[in-house]
Amino acid sequence: MVIGKGYTDRLLTESEVREIMSTGLEQANLAGKRVLIIIPDGTRSGPVNMFFRLFHELLWGKVAALDYLIALGTHQPMSEEAIHHRLGVTAEEMAGRYAGVNVYNHKWDDPDTFRTLGTIPASEIHELTNGLFAQDVPVAVNKMIFDYDQVIICGPVFPHEVVGFSGGNKYFFPGISGWEMIDFTHWLGAVMTSFKIIGTKDTPVRAVIDRAAAMIDMPKLCFGFVVKDDGVAGLFVASPEEAWSHAADLSAKLHIVYVDKPYRQVLSIMPEMYDDIWTAAKGMYKLEPVVEDGGEVIIYAPHITELSYTHGRILDEIGYHVRDYFLKQWDKFKHYPWGVLAHSTHLRGMGTYENGVEKPRIKVTLATGIPRERCERVNLGYRDPATIDPEEWMGREDEGILVVPHAGEMLYRLKGQKP
């Protein structure tokens, strides 16, 4: 049973959110239980602070433990200051009103973090991926969750380049997942291409993630919400699969912008919550579908100075390339982390690789704090951000130029365009 509501023409009030949360928690019967809530890091928008406050109001004093785990995937751990900002609290409030609540970063770089739950056999992978892959995939997850009686996922749902729509069981895989699932699911999505997957509800990647999550043998509940204008347009409480399904349906109505014609140039203005190209790449693949052949996406982010704080060294080695560049030279690249290869193709976009010649469909240019030499070395264009005044680019749609403020969450598509 799904508890919740969602709208395309208004936001939920806080009292409505509280009522949905209260009803969902009452049905879960959490009195005396240890509860762990998995939340997104700072690269996902949404009023996590409100949910933090309301969970405490509704559960504190009734449950034996109320802790939080930040689903980092392979992102950088959040500092104490960043965590407080994410939760909307001060250090004094954490030490006072919220004393006893623990907030943990997922330690993805520590092998001792994980418990292996089993393996999805090659035969099943072959079926789930519609024949694209046939290999055993080990399933490991942060073992911390098994110290609790109930796990709650609380996070937003948006169109997503790897899985179709984010949220739901994605908070387990890759949120708090072992490397094998991260690499496999990301490369599966890359082989299918972000262009085809993003904004598509039912995908082979989602099927693999849901299959892995079925191995987590403990009570799971999801508070899947849909963000609009920094508020909540919808909230659904149920199993991760059911809550996500309802939230994805609403996200498809709110987070996809349809345009009449393609643009020759797109300026994606990236907010500061994206602090490297690994996360700011969303400014490319959420606009790629509306760029004409031979056109250009400019990622405008003067504050960004790094390709990836986690994987930058590898990206310097392999560069950014279209999918077939890797597939047709697989023996050369298969030993690299597949998740990094996937990111490379997502940012570079669609294209071909024939007879040793790579032909990307569009140009990708960084107008960031990353120097020209490094951009060109990794096969990306460079533009000095000081030469761009976003205000001067506004209102030039008739010239084939689109400016997207706060890029990275809304997916753009052509009207009638099939994924």
C-alpha positions in Angstrom: 0.0 0.0 0.0 1.3 3.4 -1.0 0.7 6.4 1.3 1.1 9.8 -0.2 0.1 12.4 -2.8 1.6 14.4 -5.5 0.6 17.4 -7.7 1.8 19.1 -10.9 0.3 22.4 -10.1 1.2 23.0 -6.4 3.5 22.1 -3.6 2.6 20.1 -0.5 2.4 22.1 2.7 4.6 21.0 5.6 1.5 19.9 7.5 0.6 17.6 4.5 4.2 16.2 4.5 4.0 15.6 8.2 0.7 13.9 7.9 2.0 11.5 5.2 5.1 10.8 7.2 3.2 10.2 10.4 0.8 7.8 8.7 3.6 5.9 7.0 5.6 5.6 10.2 2.6 4.5 12.3 2.0 1.6 9.9 5.6 0.6 10.2 5.2 0.1 13.9 8.7 1.3 14.9 8.3 1.6 18.6 11.4 0.4 20.4 13.3 -0.4 17.2 16.6 0.8 15.9 16.1 2.9 12.8 18.6 3.9 10.1 17.6 6.5 7.5 19.6 6.7 4.3 19.8 10.2 2.8 21.4 11.9 -0.2 24.6 14.0 -0.1 24.8 17.6 -1.0 24.7 16.9 -4.8 21.0 16.2 -4.6 18.5 19.0 -4.1 15.5 18.9 -1.8 14.4 19.8 1.7 16.3 17.1 3.5 16.4 19.5 6.5 12.6 19.4 6.8 12.5 15.6 6.7 15.3 15.4 9.3 13.4 17.7 11.6 10.1 15.8 11.1 11.6 12.4 11.5 13.0 13.5 14.8 9.7 15.0 15.9 7.7 11.9 15.0 10.2 9.2 16.2 12.5 10.5 18.9 11.7 9.1 22.3 9.7 6.2 20.7 12.5 4.4 18.9 15.7 2.8 20.4 18.0 4.5 17.8 17.5 7.1 15.1 20.6 7.4 12.9 21.5 8.5 9.4 23.7 7.2 6.6 24.7 9.4 3.7 24.5 7.6 0.4 27.8 8.8 -1.2 28.2 6.2 -3.9 31.8 7.2 -4.6 31.5 10.9 -3.9 33.7 12.7 -1.4 32.6 12.3 2.3 30.8 15.3 3.6 32.5 17.4 6.3 30.7 18.1 9.6 29.9 21.6 8.5 28.5 20.3 5.2 26.4 17.8 7.0 25.0 20.4 9.3 24.1 22.5 6.3 22.4 19.6 4.6 20.3 18.9 7.7 19.6 22.5 8.4 21.0 22.5 11.9 23.8 24.2 13.8 26.6 22.4 15.7 24.9 23.5 18.9 21.6 22.0 17.9 23.3 18.7 17.0 24.9 18.6 20.4 21.7 19.7 22.2 18.3 19.1 20.7 19.5 16.3 18.4 22.0 14.7 20.8 21.9 11.0 20.4 21.3 11.2 16.6 24.3 9.9 14.7 25.1 10.8 11.1 27.6 8.7 9.2 29.3 9.0 5.8 29.2 5.8 3.7 32.9 4.7 3.7 33.0 3.4 0.2 36.8 3.3 0.1 37.1 0.9 3.1 36.7 -2.8 2.2 35.7 -3.5 5.8 32.6 -1.5 5.2 30.9 -4.2 3.2 29.0 -7.4 3.6 28.6 -9.6 0.5 25.0 -10.8 0.2 25.4 -13.2 -2.7 25.8 -13.1 -6.4 23.3 -12.5 -9.3 24.2 -15.4 -11.6 25.2 -14.8 -15.2 22.0 -16.5 -16.5 19.9 -14.0 -14.6 22.0 -11.1 -15.6 21.5 -12.2 -19.2 17.8 -12.1 -18.8 17.7 -8.8 -16.8 19.8 -7.0 -19.4 18.0 -8.4 -22.4 21.0 -10.3 -23.5 23.6 -7.5 -23.3 25.6 -9.1 -20.6 26.1 -12.6 -19.1 28.3 -12.5 -16.1 28.1 -13.2 -12.4 27.7 -9.9 -10.4 28.6 -10.0 -6.7 26.2 -8.0 -4.5 27.8 -6.2 -1.5 26.3 -3.4 0.7 27.3 -1.4 3.7 27.0 -3.9 6.6 26.0 -1.0 9.0 22.4 -1.4 7.9 22.3 -4.8 9.6 22.9 -3.2 13.0 19.3 -1.8 12.7 15.8 -3.2 12.8 14.5 -0.9 10.0 16.1 0.9 7.1 14.3 4.0 5.7 15.3 5.5 2.3 14.5 9.3 2.2 15.5 11.0 -1.1 14.3 12.7 -4.2 13.5 11.3 -7.6 14.8 12.9 -10.8 15.6 11.7 -14.4 18.9 9.9 -14.2 21.5 9.1 -16.8 22.4 5.6 -15.6 19.1 4.1 -14.3 16.4 6.2 -15.9 15.0 7.8 -12.8 16.9 8.1 -9.5 15.7 7.2 -6.1 14.3 4.1 -4.5 16.7 1.1 -4.3 19.3 3.3 -6.0 20.1 4.5 -2.5 21.4 1.0 -1.8 23.0 0.5 -5.2 25.2 2.5 -5.8 24.4 4.7 -2.8 26.0 2.4 -0.2 27.1 -0.4 -2.6 30.2 -2.4 -3.1 32.3 -1.7 -6.2 31.1 -4.6 -8.3 27.5 -3.4 -8.5 28.6 0.2 -9.0 30.8 -0.6 -11.9 28.5 -3.1 -13.5 25.3 -1.0 -13.4 27.1 2.1 -14.6 28.7 0.4 -17.5 25.4 -1.4 -18.4 23.8 2.1 -18.6 26.7 3.5 -20.6 26.5 0.6 -23.1 22.8 1.3 -23.6 23.7 5.1 -23.6 22.4 7.9 -21.4 20.6 9.3 -24.4 18.4 6.2 -24.5 18.0 5.6 -20.7 17.6 9.0 -19.1 14.0 9.8 -18.3 12.9 6.2 -19.1 11.1 4.6 -16.1 11.7 0.8 -16.6 15.2 0.0 -17.6 17.5 -3.0 -17.4 19.7 -1.1 -14.9 16.7 -0.6 -12.6 15.9 -4.3 -12.9 19.4 -5.3 -11.8 19.3 -2.8 -8.9 15.9 -4.0 -7.7 17.1 -7.6 -8.0 20.2 -6.8 -5.8 18.0 -5.0 -3.3 15.8 -8.1 -2.9 18.9 -9.7 -1.3 18.7 -7.3 1.6 16.7 -9.4 4.0 15.4 -6.8 6.4 12.5 -4.3 6.7 12.8 -1.5 4.1 10.7 1.6 3.7 11.0 4.4 1.3 10.0 8.1 1.5 10.3 9.0 -2.1 9.8 12.7 -2.8 9.6 14.9 -5.9 11.1 18.4 -5.8 9.8 21.5 -7.5 11.0 25.0 -6.8 12.8 23.9 -3.7 9.6 22.5 -2.3 8.0 19.1 -2.3 5.4 18.5 -5.1 4.9 14.9 -4.1 5.7 12.4 -1.3 5.1 8.6 -1.4 5.7 6.2 1.4 5.9 2.4 0.7 8.4 -0.2 -0.2 11.3 1.2 -2.2 9.9 -0.2 -5.4 6.3 1.1 -5.0 7.3 4.5 -3.6 9.8 5.0 -6.3 7.3 4.0 -9.0 4.8 6.7 -8.0 7.5 9.3 -7.5 9.0 8.5 -11.0 5.6 9.0 -12.6 5.3 12.4 -11.1 8.9 13.3 -11.9 8.3 12.5 -15.5 5.6 15.2 -15.5 7.6 17.8 -13.6 11.2 17.3 -14.6 11.2 16.9 -18.4 11.0 20.1 -20.5 9.9 19.6 -24.1 11.1 22.0 -26.8 10.1 22.5 -30.4 13.5 22.5 -32.1 17.1 21.6 -31.3 19.7 24.3 -30.4 23.1 24.8 -31.8 24.5 26.0 -28.5 23.5 25.4 -24.9 25.0 27.2 -21.9 24.5 25.0 -18.8 25.0 27.1 -15.7 25.9 24.7 -12.9 25.1 25.5 -9.3 27.7 25.2 -6.6 26.3 22.0 -5.2 28.2 20.3 -8.1 31.8 20.7 -7.1 33.6 18.7 -9.8 32.9 17.6 -13.4 32.0 14.1 -12.1 28.8 15.6 -10.7 28.4 18.7 -13.0 28.3 16.4 -16.1 24.6 16.5 -15.6 24.7 19.8 -17.3 25.7 17.9 -20.5 23.6 14.7 -20.6 20.4 16.4 -19.4 20.7 18.8 -22.4 22.2 16.5 -25.0 18.9 15.4 -26.5 18.1 19.0 -27.6 21.4 19.9 -29.2 21.6 19.7 -32.9 24.2 17.6 -34.7 27.5 19.5 -34.6 26.2 21.8 -31.8 27.8 22.5 -28.5 27.1 22.2 -24.8 29.1 24.6 -22.6 29.3 23.7 -18.9 29.7 27.0 -17.2 31.0 26.6 -13.7 33.8 28.9 -12.7 33.9 27.4 -9.2 34.9 23.9 -10.5 38.6 23.2 -10.6 38.7 19.4 -10.7 37.4 16.6 -13.0 36.7 14.3 -10.1 38.0 14.4 -6.6 37.8 10.7 -6.5 38.6 9.5 -10.0 40.5 12.4 -11.5 43.7 10.5 -12.0 42.0 7.8 -14.0 40.1 10.3 -16.1 43.5 12.0 -16.9 44.6 8.6 -18.3 41.6 7.6 -20.3 40.1 11.0 -21.3 36.5 11.5 -22.3 35.2 9.5 -25.2 32.1 8.2 -27.0 31.0 4.7 -26.0 32.3 2.9 -29.1 35.8 4.3 -28.5 35.9 1.9 -25.5 33.9 -0.9 -26.9 36.0 -1.3 -30.0 39.2 -1.2 -28.0 37.9 -3.2 -25.0 41.1 -5.2 -24.3 42.8 -1.9 -23.8 40.3 -0.4 -21.4 38.5 -3.3 -19.7 40.8 -3.2 -16.6 39.8 0.4 -15.7 36.9 0.8 -13.3 33.8 0.5 -15.4 32.0 3.2 -13.5 34.7 5.7 -14.6 34.4 4.6 -18.2 30.7 5.1 -18.0 31.1 8.7 -16.7 33.5 9.4 -19.6 30.9 8.4 -22.2 28.1 10.2 -20.4 29.9 13.5 -20.6 31.2 13.0 -24.2 27.8 11.9 -25.5 26.7 10.1 -28.6 29.1 9.5 -31.5 31.0 6.9 -33.5 34.5 5.3 -33.6 35.4 3.8 -37.0 38.8 2.9 -38.4 40.6 4.7 -35.5 38.6 7.9 -35.9 36.3 9.2 -33.2 33.5 11.5 -34.2 31.4 12.8 -31.3 27.9 14.0 -32.3 28.3 17.3 -30.5 31.1 19.4 -28.9 31.5 19.6 -25.1 33.2 22.6 -23.7 34.2 23.4 -20.1 34.1 27.0 -19.0 35.4 26.2 -15.5 38.5 26.7 -13.4 40.1 23.7 -15.0 43.0 24.9 -17.3 42.9 24.7 -21.1 45.8 22.2 -21.2 44.0 19.7 -19.0 40.7 20.1 -20.8 42.3 19.4 -24.2 44.3 16.5 -22.9 41.2 14.7 -21.8 39.4 15.4 -25.2 37.2 18.3 -24.1 36.9 21.9 -25.3 38.0 24.8 -23.2 36.6 28.3 -22.8 37.7 30.9 -20.3 34.7 31.5 -18.1 35.6 35.2 -17.8 34.6 35.6 -21.5 31.1 34.5 -20.7 28.5 36.9 -19.2 25.4 34.7 -18.8 23.1 37.7 -18.9 24.3 38.5 -22.4 23.3 35.0 -23.5 19.8 35.2 -22.3 16.8 35.6 -24.6 18.6 34.3 -27.7 16.6 31.2 -28.4 15.7 32.6 -31.9 19.5 32.5 -32.6 19.6 28.8 -31.6 21.1 29.5 -28.2 19.6 28.1 -25.0 20.7 29.2 -21.5 19.8 26.9 -18.6 20.2 28.4 -15.1 20.6 25.9 -12.3 21.2 23.1 -14.8 21.6 19.5 -13.8 18.1 18.4 -12.7 15.7 19.2 -15.5 15.9 16.9 -18.5 15.3 18.5 -21.9 13.8 16.7 -24.9 12.5 17.5 -28.3 8.7 17.2 -28.6 7.9 13.8 -30.0 11.4 12.6 -29.3 11.5 8.9 -28.4 14.1 7.9 -25.8 
